[in-house]
Amino acid sequence: MKLFLKLCKNPLSLTGLVLLVFFLGVAIAAPWLAPPAWPREPYRIARCGFSPMPQPPGVNNPLKGIWLIVTRQATVCQVRPFGTTGEGQYDIYYGLVWGTRTAFKVGLYITGISLAIGLILGSLAAYFGRYVDEVIMRITDVFMAFPFLVAAITLAAVLQPTIGRGLVTAMIALIAFGWMGYARLIRGDILAVKERDYVQAARAAGAGHLRILFRHILPNAIYPTMVMASMDIGSYVISFAALSFLGLGAEVGYADWGQILSFARNWIPRLNQYWWIVLYPGVTLILFVLAWNLVGDALRDILDPRLRGRITV
């Protein structure tokens, strides 16, 4: 509760919290804000016609009658407040609303699994030291030698013929090259904590390794890593959007902000005429990432005042 009150006192973190609450509300209310045409496939973006040209916001499709009879999407396509894409006539509003759920799912899953892997490996390396530390850290260095996004793109392209295009492929690629920072950070914090008096007292009392590590060391060393994870959620969402933009993320027609942006690739030279294709998904993605960054930056200042004002890259 005290942490929440401190976040509310900071104007920037309060802005981030308001944005996160807004996006969370959109994600929860998605079935009412954008009723799915296929209840069993709610993430399948509604299609509103056959025209190869993007339809502007609020303009009725001239083929609406025929198309709606075939696809049973009358309630979806009667109103298109954000217009449609040029490829497939996908409803941008529907994709953005249900894409909010995709963004939360992708960001939390990738961050949570990467954090768990990093915590386990970093904790083992720092606590046991010697050969365990040497092996784990050298493996970490090998993974860190590859540029994150380039490595994720390469792995997603390699996995796609085997697993298929979809959320799982892109998330595996991002997780595979996303855990190293957490491992190195928690290792350094545990090295600074494990020789303190209360840890030595637990050893003298006969406590086992797991009890010492999870009861006495990790709770006192995990805060910087958790702050880093909160700031990385937005970064993983935008990285996943980049993979979708390149055709390595969500399958075609799946509600994902990056894929909606990919539908605008052929129209970028004519953005002055078809501005809505990029504006709405682009602004949505920026605000979502900004919200997590503002909250994470405020958490960093509250939980570790030594880092206040330090520029992070």
N, C-alpha and C positions, 0 to 999 in steps of 0.2 A: 504494500500500500504506500509506503514511504517513497519507494522508487517511482511509482506511478505519479505521485504528487510532484516529485522533482521533475519528471518529464513534462508535466503540465505547466510548470513555471517557466520553462524555456520556450520562447515563441517558435523557434525552429522545430523543436521536437514535438510541440503541440500541433504544428502544421502537419508534420509527418503522421502523427497519431490520427488526426482528423481524416487525412487521405486514406490511411489504412482501414479505418472504420468504414469509410465510404465504399472502398473496394470490397471489404468483407460483406457489407450489406448487399452490394450488387451480386456477389457470389451466392449468398444465401437465398436471395430473392430471384435468382435467375429463372426458375420455372414460371414465375408470375410476370416478370419483366419481358421475357421472350419465350412464350410457350412453345415447346418443341413440337414439330410436325410429326416426328417419330418418337414416341415416348420411350421406346427401348434404346434409342440412339440419340440422346439429347445433345451430344457434342457434334452431331452432324449438322453443318451449317445449312440453313435453308437456302434453296436456289429459287430465283424469282423470274426466270425467263430464258430465252435462247439468244438474245441479242449479244453480239460480240463487243458492243460498246458499253462502257460503264454508265449506269443510270444514276442521275443526280438525286440528292435527297428529296424525298417526298413526291417524286414524279411517278405516275402510274405507268406500268409496263403495257405497251400496246398489245402484246400477246398474252396479257394476264389471264383472260378467260380460259383460253385453251390450256395454258400451262398449269393453272390452278386445278383444273378438272383432272389432269393427268397425275399431278403430284400431291393433291389434297393439302395444299399449303395456303389455303385462302386466308386464314387468320394470321399467318406469318407475313405474307407478301402484300396485304392491303396497305400497310403503312411501312415505309422504309425511311426512317428519319435520317439515316446516315448514307443512304444510297446503296449501290451495289458495285461489285467488282466487274472488271471486264471479262475475266476468264471464268466462265461458269455462272455468272450472275449471282454470286454469293452475297447474301444480305450482310452488310458490314455491321449493322447494329446487333444482329443476332450473334455474329462471330465475336464481337467485343464483349457482350454480356456473358456468354458461356466461356469465352476465353479467359475471363477473370478467374473462374474456377481452375482452368488449366494452369494459369500463372501461379496461383497459390499451391496447387498440387506439385508442379514442377519445382518451384523454389524451395518448398519445405522438404520434399522428398530428397532432392539432390543435396541440400545443405545438411539434412539430418543424417543421411547415410555417409556422406563425406566426413562429417564431424565425428561420427562414431568410429569410422576407420582410423581417422587421425588421432583420436583420443586413445584408442587401444594401442596402436603402434607407438605413438609418442610416449605414452605412459610406461610401456614395457621397456622401451629404450632407455628412458631416464632412470627408472627405478632399478633395473638390474645392471645397467651399464656394461662395460667391458665388451665382450664379443657380441652380445645381443644388441647393444647400442651401435656398435660399429656396422653390423650387418644391416640393421633397419635404416640407419642414417645414410648408408651408401646407396641403398635401394631408393630412398627418398630423393637423394641427389640426382640419381639417374632419371627419375620421373620429372624432376624440376628442370632438367636440362632442356626439355622440350617446351616450346611456347604453348601456353595453355590452349588457346582457341585453335591454333593450327593442329595440335595433337588431337584435340577432340574431333575436329572435322575429319582428320585422317582415319581415326578409329571408327567413327560413325559410318564412313564410306566403306570401310572393311567389313563391318558387322552387318550392314544393310542387306547384302545378298543372302546372309544366313538367317538373321533374325527377322528381317523385313523392316520396312519403313514404319516408324511410329514413335510414341513417347519413350518406350523402353530402350530402344536403340540409342537415342540421343542422350537419355539420362545416364545410361551405362558409360557412354563416351565422356560425359562431363564429370561423372563421379571418379572415373579411373584416373583423371588428371586434376582432381580438385581437393584431394585429402592431404596433400603434402604440407601445405601451410599450417594446417591445424596440428599436424604431427610435430613440426619443428617448434611451433609456439608453445604447445603444452609441454614438450620436452624441456625447453628452457625454463619454464616456470616451475616444473617439478624439481629440476636440479637445484633451484634456489630454495625450495621448501623442504626437501627430504632430509636435510641435515639439521633441521631445527629441533629445539629441545623436546617439544611434545611428540615428535616422531621418534626420537631416540627413547623417550619414556615408553612409548607403545612397544618398541622393540624389546626393551628391557622387561616389560610385563609379559612377554611371550606371545604377543599378537602375531598372527600369520601375515604373510605377504599381501594377500588380497585384502584383508581387513585394514592393514596399514595404508595400502594404496587407495582404496575406495572410501575409507572412513576418515582418514586423517590428512592425506596428501591432496587428492583430487579436489575436494570441496574448497581447499584454500588456494588452489592454483588454476581453477578452471575459468574464472571470470574474464580474463582477457581473451580467451579462446571463444567464449560465448558471445562477447561483443563483436569479435571478428566474424563469427557466424551470422549474427544478425545483419551485419553490413553486406555480407556476401549473398544473401537471399536475392536481392535485386540484381546483383551481378550475374547470378546463375540464370535468372529469368531472361535477361537480355542476351546471354550467351545461347540459351536454348532458342530464343527467337532468331538469332543469327543462323543457327543450324536449320531451322525451319525455312528461313528465307532462302537458304542454299539448296533446299530440297532434301535435307538430311534429318529433319525433325518429324513433326506430326504428319500423318498421311494426308493426302489431298482431301479437302472438305472438312477436316477436323477443326473445331473452334480453337484457334491459336493465333495470337496477335502477330507473331512472326510470319505465319503463312499468309495472313491477310495482307501484310506488307509485301510479300513476294508476288501477290497477284497484281501489284502496282508497278512491277519492274518495267513492263513494256510501255507504261504511260508516264514515266518520269520525265521524258523530254517535253511533255504537254501538261505539266502540273498546273500551269496557270488556268487550264481549261478543266482538268479533272483533279482538282485539288483535294477533294474529299477522300480519295482512295488512300492517300498518305497521311493527311492531317489527323483524322480521327484515331486510327490505330497507333500512329506515331506519338501523339500527345498522351494517349492512354498508357503506352509503354513507358514513356518518360516520367509521368506522374507516379506510376507504381514503383519504379526504381528509385525515384527521388524520395518517396515516403520511407522506404526501408533505410536509405542512406541517412536521412535526417534523424530517424529514431536510433539507428546504430551509432551515429556520431554523438548524440546526446548520452547514450548509455556508456560510451567510452569515457566521456568527461565525468560522469557521475561515479562509475565504478573504479576508474583508475585516473585520479586527478593529475598524476605525473605526465599523462599523455595529452593533457589539455593544450590545445593550440598547436600541436605537432601536426605537420602536413603528412598525410598518408597517401600512398600511391597504390 
